[in-house]
Amino acid sequence: MENIRDPREHVNEEPRHDFNDVAMGAVAMGGFMFVVFAVAVIVKFIIT
């Protein structure tokens, strides 16, 4: 690998599915935010 900036020499060792990665990230973040929301609602009812 003499020229490290040559894009023709780049080999993608692990092909990924970008849409699936983004979708799973969105689902995971939505689930996490739902848990945070549920805990906040429970805490609010306990306080009042």
N, C-alpha and C positions, 0 to 999 in steps of 0.2 A: 504494500500500500504506500506508494511513493507520494501521491498527491492526496492528502486527507480531505481536501475540499471538493474533490471531483464527485458529483452525485451519482455518476454511473458506477462507481465502485461500492456504493452503499448497498448492503444486503440486509433486507428486513428479515431478521431471524424469527420474529414472532408476529405474524400478521394478526391484526386486531380488527374487531368490528366496532368502529367508532360510534355508530348509532346505538348499538346495544350498550356500550360503556356509558354513554350519556344518559340513556333511558334508565339504566340500573342506578346510576348516580342520582337521578331525579327522584326515583321511587324511594331510594334509601334516605335521601334528605327529607322528602315528604313524610316518611314514616318517623324519622327522628323528630321533626318539628311537631308532628301530631302527638308524640309522647310528651314533649316539652309542654305543649298546650294542655294536655290532659292533666299533667302534674300541676300546672299553674291553676287550673280550675279547681282541682281537689284542694290545693292549699288555700285558695281564696274561700272556699266553703268552710274549711276548718277554722280559718281566722275569724270569719263573721258568725 
